[in-house]
Amino acid sequence: MNEKFCSFYNEKELKDGQVKRVSPGHSAAHDKNGGALMDFRGIPISALTTHDVLRALTAETNGWEPGVVSAEVLQAQEEWEAVDTIHPEAESWGCSDQPGQLISFGEALQHLQTLDLSSFKKRIQPTVGRTGLAALRHCLFGPPKLHQGLREERDLVLTIAQCGLDSQDPVHGRVLQTIYKKLTGSKLDCALRGDHWEDLGFQGANPATDL
């Protein structure tokens, strides 16, 4: 073992008379660089972290700074800094405090009940006036009369149907988002206008024409 180890290395006499073992393949590199590079092959790994030369090289690497930046890089950096922050369009979904959050039926109904819908209620026609034979036929063969307690709810549904889509109302946006996500299974928000609404049964790319 010792013979192989000794035969693998050559001895090199330093100026101070000490003997240093170097690898034959690296002896030329040692001579060329004046002994600046050392052969770490015979040094344990645990001792490398405390080696002066290795620590010096590591410190120099940690303190590395980039060289001269090209004009193309500077121009690209200036263009990137000049890019304005992208803001959603005014017609996107309004200014929702909770973008992307689904809305329940109860929450949407509660919101609509708090609005002033008197102007829309004037447009509805809850019942159809019939006279003569039409009234007699409806009385004999028509559907049963609606319960008195349900008429107010009926009028509310008809009134809500008269309300147009308000792109500035975040609740309207959340209602549409919920409809789209529930029918398609998507977890991503969709645009206010687009062909994806036609896939759900709307007559066009703008859901406001049907709502």
C-alpha positions in Angstrom: 0.0 0.0 0.0 2.8 2.4 0.9 4.8 1.5 -2.1 1.9 2.2 -4.5 1.2 5.4 -2.7 4.8 6.5 -2.9 5.2 5.5 -6.5 2.1 7.5 -7.4 3.6 10.8 -6.2 6.9 12.4 -6.9 8.8 14.4 -4.4 9.5 18.0 -5.2 12.1 19.9 -3.1 11.0 23.4 -2.2 13.3 26.4 -1.7 13.2 26.0 2.1 14.4 22.4 1.9 11.0 20.8 2.6 9.7 18.0 0.5 6.3 18.2 -1.1 4.5 15.3 -2.8 2.8 16.3 -6.1 1.0 14.3 -8.8 3.1 13.7 -11.9 0.2 14.9 -14.1 0.0 18.1 -12.2 3.6 18.9 -11.8 3.8 20.9 -15.0 0.8 23.0 -13.8 2.5 23.6 -10.5 5.7 24.7 -12.1 3.8 26.9 -14.6 1.8 28.8 -12.0 4.7 29.0 -9.6 3.1 26.7 -7.0 -0.1 28.8 -6.8 -2.3 25.7 -7.5 -2.1 22.8 -5.1 -3.0 19.2 -5.5 -6.0 18.4 -3.2 -6.0 14.8 -4.0 -4.3 13.7 -0.9 -6.2 16.0 1.4 -9.3 14.7 3.3 -12.6 16.3 2.3 -13.2 17.5 5.8 -10.0 19.5 5.7 -10.8 21.3 2.4 -13.1 23.8 4.1 -10.2 25.1 6.3 -7.7 25.2 3.5 -6.4 28.8 2.9 -6.2 28.6 -0.9 -9.7 27.2 -1.2 -11.2 29.7 1.2 -9.5 32.5 -0.7 -11.0 31.2 -4.0 -14.4 30.9 -2.4 -14.3 34.4 -1.0 -13.4 35.8 -4.4 -16.2 33.9 -6.0 -18.8 35.2 -3.5 -17.7 38.7 -4.1 -18.0 38.3 -7.9 -19.7 41.2 -9.6 -21.0 41.2 -13.2 -18.9 42.9 -15.8 -19.9 45.7 -18.2 -23.6 45.5 -19.0 -24.4 45.6 -22.7 -26.5 48.3 -24.3 -29.2 45.8 -25.2 -29.6 44.7 -21.6 -29.9 48.3 -20.4 -32.4 49.1 -23.1 -34.5 46.0 -22.2 -34.4 47.0 -18.5 -35.5 50.5 -19.3 -38.4 49.2 -21.4 -39.5 46.8 -18.7 -39.5 49.6 -16.1 -41.5 51.8 -18.4 -44.3 49.3 -18.7 -47.4 50.5 -16.9 -49.2 48.3 -14.5 -51.9 46.4 -16.4 -55.3 47.5 -15.1 -58.5 45.6 -15.9 -60.9 47.2 -18.3 -63.7 49.2 -16.9 -66.1 46.7 -18.4 -64.4 43.6 -17.0 -66.0 42.8 -13.7 -66.3 46.2 -12.0 -64.2 46.6 -8.8 -65.0 43.4 -6.9 -63.6 43.2 -3.4 -63.4 39.4 -3.8 -62.5 38.6 -7.4 -62.9 35.1 -8.4 -65.1 34.1 -5.5 -68.3 32.2 -6.2 -71.6 33.6 -4.9 -74.4 31.6 -3.4 -78.1 32.0 -4.3 -78.9 33.5 -0.9 -76.2 36.1 -1.1 -77.2 37.1 -4.6 -80.9 37.3 -3.7 -80.2 39.3 -0.6 -78.2 41.8 -2.7 -81.0 42.2 -5.2 -83.6 42.7 -2.5 -81.7 45.6 -1.1 -81.7 47.5 -4.4 -84.4 49.9 -5.5 -86.2 48.0 -8.2 -89.4 50.2 -8.3 -88.6 51.4 -11.8 -88.3 47.8 -13.1 -91.3 46.6 -11.3 -93.5 48.9 -13.3 -92.6 47.0 -16.5 -93.8 43.6 -15.4 -97.1 42.0 -16.1 -97.8 39.3 -13.6 -101.0 38.1 -15.1 -102.7 38.2 -18.5 -106.2 39.7 -18.7 -108.7 37.4 -20.3 -112.3 38.0 -21.2 -115.1 36.0 -22.7 -114.5 32.4 -23.8 -110.8 32.7 -23.1 -111.4 33.5 -19.4 -113.9 30.6 -19.2 -111.5 28.2 -20.8 -108.7 29.3 -18.5 -110.9 28.9 -15.5 -111.9 25.4 -16.4 -108.8 24.0 -18.0 -106.0 26.4 -17.0 -103.5 25.9 -14.2 -104.5 26.5 -10.6 -104.3 29.9 -9.2 -101.1 30.9 -7.5 -101.1 31.0 -3.7 -101.4 34.5 -2.3 -98.2 34.2 -0.3 -96.2 33.4 -3.5 -97.3 36.4 -5.5 -94.8 38.7 -4.0 -92.0 36.3 -4.8 -93.3 35.9 -8.3 -93.3 39.7 -8.8 -89.7 39.8 -7.5 -88.5 37.2 -10.0 -90.2 39.1 -12.8 -88.7 42.3 -11.6 -85.2 40.9 -11.4 -85.6 39.7 -15.0 -86.1 43.3 -16.1 -82.8 44.4 -14.6 -80.0 44.8 -17.1 -76.5 43.5 -16.6 -74.4 46.1 -14.8 -70.7 45.5 -15.5 -69.8 47.9 -12.7 -71.6 45.9 -10.1 -69.3 43.2 -8.7 -72.2 41.1 -7.7 -73.4 40.8 -11.3 -69.9 39.7 -12.3 -69.7 37.1 -9.5 -73.1 35.7 -10.6 -71.9 35.3 -14.2 -68.6 33.8 -13.0 -70.5 31.3 -10.8 -72.8 30.3 -13.7 -69.9 29.8 -16.0 -67.8 27.9 -13.5 -70.6 25.6 -12.4 -71.7 24.8 -16.0 -68.2 24.2 -17.4 -66.3 23.0 -14.3 -63.6 25.6 -14.8 -61.7 27.1 -11.9 -60.5 30.1 -13.8 -62.3 33.4 -14.3 -63.6 34.1 -17.8 -63.9 37.3 -19.8 -67.1 39.4 -19.8 -67.4 39.0 -23.6 -66.4 36.1 -25.8 -67.5 33.1 -27.7 -67.5 31.0 -24.5 -70.9 32.4 -23.6 -72.4 31.1 -26.8 -71.2 27.6 -25.8 -73.4 28.0 -22.7 -76.5 28.9 -24.7 -76.3 32.7 -24.9 -77.4 34.2 -28.2 -74.1 36.0 -28.6 -70.7 36.8 -27.2 -72.1 39.5 -24.9 -74.2 38.0 -22.1 -75.8 41.4 -21.5 -78.0 40.9 -24.6 -79.8 38.0 -22.8 -79.8 39.4 -19.3 
